[in-house]
Amino acid sequence: MAMSSTPQNTENSFIKKLKASGRSLIVFYGSQTGTGEEFAGRIAKEGTRYRLKGMVADPEEYDMEDLIQMKDLPNSLAVFCLATYGEGDPTDNAMDFYEWLQNGEADLTGLKYAVFGLGNKTYEHYNEVAIYVDKRLEELGATRVVELGLGDDDANIEDDFITWKDMFWPTVCEHFGIEGAGEDVSIRQYKLTEHTDSVPERVYTGEVARLFSFINQRPPFDLKNPYLAPIKVNRELNKGGDRSCMHIEFDIEGSKIRYDV
Ligand SMILES: Cc1cc2nc3c(=O)[nH]c(=O)nc-3n(C[C@H](O)[C@H](O)[C@H](O)COP(=O)(O)O)c2cc1C
């Protein structure tokens, strides 16, 4: 992490990156084995649903003094997903940032932030890094937008994260006046293009490998060349009640498919 007062170059200035790409949400991670990084990625991605375009960032790769300027970016939010290791220590990639927070006196007034910690209750220094960062950012003048979330790897850290995230988005939306808080707006990830010039003989209609393999069924059959076995018997075994158990028989005669039970 570069800590200098000289003008930053674009590469390690996350503010410049955010501005250049029209983003206002940055999610930093302190992670050793990837969980924190994965959580950070999910938050950044979900931001699109709430018109908060996000990016994931490794604090080691950026000039964290940029946090001072975050306030100049409208509707901006910095999220930190931070794991604790050792004697309440940060991960290697968050070490410089942690020391900068501990030793520096940056004025972070106007910075809006939220922290999610990753830890394990069986350790003496449970989630100490996240607890400290959450407190220290406030001491330096920043505004906590969402209450600190703590994940316990000894129980189910995924559940802890989801529970926190379910509260995170409505709170963020309310804070920034974003309408449709909590709505699961779908993100279009495809484009529909109608091709009128295609030759029907060359168009796949669900075949995995060979064109028309569903019409011209030829052995050997396998995952890539599935056999469309007719269903011989299909009946409900349970009589009455609200449970269902079907007995289904497939006719594989002539297919040369063998199976063991
Ligand atoms: C060697 C080791 C030391 C750890 N020390 C702590 C600790 O002191 N406090 C804590 O709350 N969790 C501790 N943990 C738990 C991790 O923080 C937790 O598993 C976390 O989910 C890891 O996140 P990551 O995959 O992003 O690195 C430790 C885990 C390991 C493997």
The ligand as a MOL file (V3000), in Angstrom:
LIG
                    3D

  0  0  0     0  0            999 V3000
M  V30 BEGIN CTAB
M  V30 COUNTS 31 33 0 0 0
M  V30 BEGIN ATOM
M  V30 1 C -4.5360 -20.2220 11.9450 0
M  V30 2 C -5.8380 -19.5090 12.1660 0
M  V30 3 C -5.9210 -18.5260 13.1310 0
M  V30 4 C -7.1310 -17.8660 13.3700 0
M  V30 5 N -7.2060 -16.9200 14.3500 0
M  V30 6 C -8.3900 -16.3340 14.6190 0
M  V30 7 C -8.5060 -15.3780 15.6840 0
M  V30 8 O -7.5690 -15.0540 16.3910 0
M  V30 9 N -9.7200 -14.8180 15.9000 0
M  V30 10 C -10.8150 -15.1340 15.1640 0
M  V30 11 O -11.8810 -14.5920 15.4270 0
M  V30 12 N -10.7360 -16.0330 14.1470 0
M  V30 13 C -9.5580 -16.6410 13.8570 0
M  V30 14 N -9.4720 -17.5440 12.8440 0
M  V30 15 C -10.6700 -17.8440 12.0200 0
M  V30 16 C -10.6700 -17.1080 10.6770 0
M  V30 17 O -10.6560 -15.7260 10.8370 0
M  V30 18 C -11.9340 -17.5100 9.9050 0
M  V30 19 O -11.8060 -18.8740 9.5520 0
M  V30 20 C -12.2110 -16.6820 8.6710 0
M  V30 21 O -13.4200 -17.0950 8.0990 0
M  V30 22 C -11.1220 -16.7840 7.6190 0
M  V30 23 O -11.4050 -15.9040 6.5730 0
M  V30 24 P -10.6100 -15.9310 5.1840 0
M  V30 25 O -10.9870 -17.2240 4.4940 0
M  V30 26 O -11.1300 -14.7490 4.4290 0
M  V30 27 O -9.1510 -15.8390 5.4550 0
M  V30 28 C -8.2710 -18.1970 12.5990 0
M  V30 29 C -8.1630 -19.1860 11.6180 0
M  V30 30 C -6.9750 -19.8400 11.3990 0
M  V30 31 C -6.9100 -20.8930 10.3340 0
M  V30 END ATOM
M  V30 BEGIN BOND
M  V30 1 1 1 2
M  V30 2 1 2 3
M  V30 3 2 2 30
M  V30 4 2 3 4
M  V30 5 1 4 5
M  V30 6 1 4 28
M  V30 7 2 5 6
M  V30 8 1 6 7
M  V30 9 1 6 13
M  V30 10 2 7 8
M  V30 11 1 7 9
M  V30 12 1 9 10
M  V30 13 2 10 11
M  V30 14 1 10 12
M  V30 15 2 12 13
M  V30 16 1 13 14
M  V30 17 1 14 15
M  V30 18 1 14 28
M  V30 19 1 15 16
M  V30 20 1 16 17
M  V30 21 1 16 18
M  V30 22 1 18 19
M  V30 23 1 18 20
M  V30 24 1 20 21
M  V30 25 1 20 22
M  V30 26 1 22 23
M  V30 27 1 23 24
M  V30 28 2 24 25
M  V30 29 1 24 26
M  V30 30 1 24 27
M  V30 31 2 28 29
M  V30 32 1 29 30
M  V30 33 1 30 31
M  V30 END BOND
M  V30 END CTAB
M  END
